């Protein structure tokens, strides 16, 4: 893990909104971790393609979360991932 995190800044999901407002994250090599705390049943878009929505949280503040939309190959490969997975 030390090797993977070398030269990267950890930003907690619960801090992400504030960091986006105060820092230019495009210029920073950063990483975050999240737990799937909620999954919405796969949906169909107007174009007929199926997608998934996951709610991710860092378990620090359950009121702060990020919604992650999975489309295309990512949806096909990961839509069965269990809630609770990191």
C-alpha positions in Angstrom: 0.0 0.0 0.0 2.9 2.4 0.8 4.2 1.9 -2.8 0.8 2.5 -4.3 0.2 5.6 -2.2 3.7 7.1 -2.9 3.4 10.7 -4.2 -0.4 10.6 -3.8 -2.6 12.6 -1.5 -5.4 10.9 0.4 -8.7 12.8 0.3 -11.5 11.3 2.3 -14.9 11.2 0.5 -16.4 13.2 3.3 -13.8 16.0 2.5 -14.2 15.9 -1.3 -16.9 18.6 -1.6 -14.8 21.0 0.4 -11.6 20.1 -1.4 -13.2 20.6 -4.9 -14.2 24.1 -3.8 -10.8 25.1 -2.4 -8.2 23.2 -4.4 -7.5 22.5 -8.0 -7.6 18.7 -7.8 -6.7 18.3 -11.5 -3.1 19.4 -10.5 -2.8 16.9 -7.6 -2.2 13.2 -7.8 -4.9 12.1 -5.3 -6.8 9.0 -4.3 -9.9 8.3 -2.3 -11.5 5.2 -0.8 -15.2 4.5 -0.4 -17.6 1.8 0.7 -20.7 1.0 -1.3 -23.4 1.9 1.2 -26.3 1.8 -1.2 -27.0 0.4 -4.7 -29.9 1.5 -6.8 -31.4 -1.3 -9.0 -29.9 -0.9 -12.5 -31.8 1.6 -14.6 -32.3 2.1 -18.3 -31.3 5.4 -19.9 -33.3 7.1 -22.6 -31.0 5.5 -25.2 -31.9 2.0 -23.9 -28.5 1.4 -22.3 -28.5 0.1 -18.7 -26.5 1.8 -15.9 -26.0 1.5 -12.2 -25.8 4.0 -9.4 -23.8 3.4 -6.3 -23.7 5.6 -3.2 -20.2 5.7 -1.7 -19.2 6.8 1.8 -16.0 6.8 3.9 -17.9 5.8 7.1 -16.8 9.0 8.8 -20.0 11.0 8.1 -22.9 9.0 6.8 -24.6 12.2 5.6 -21.8 12.9 3.1 -21.6 10.6 0.1 -20.7 10.5 -3.5 -23.0 9.0 -6.2 -21.1 7.0 -8.7 -22.8 6.3 -12.1 -21.5 3.2 -13.9 -22.1 2.9 -17.7 -21.1 0.7 -20.5 -18.4 -1.9 -19.9 -17.9 -0.7 -16.3 -21.6 -1.3 -15.5 -21.4 -4.8 -17.2 -18.4 -5.8 -15.3 -19.3 -4.4 -11.8 -23.1 -4.1 -11.4 -23.2 -7.3 -9.3 -20.6 -5.9 -6.8 -22.0 -6.3 -3.2 -23.1 -3.5 -1.1 -20.5 -3.1 1.7 -17.6 -3.6 -0.7 -14.7 -1.2 -0.5 
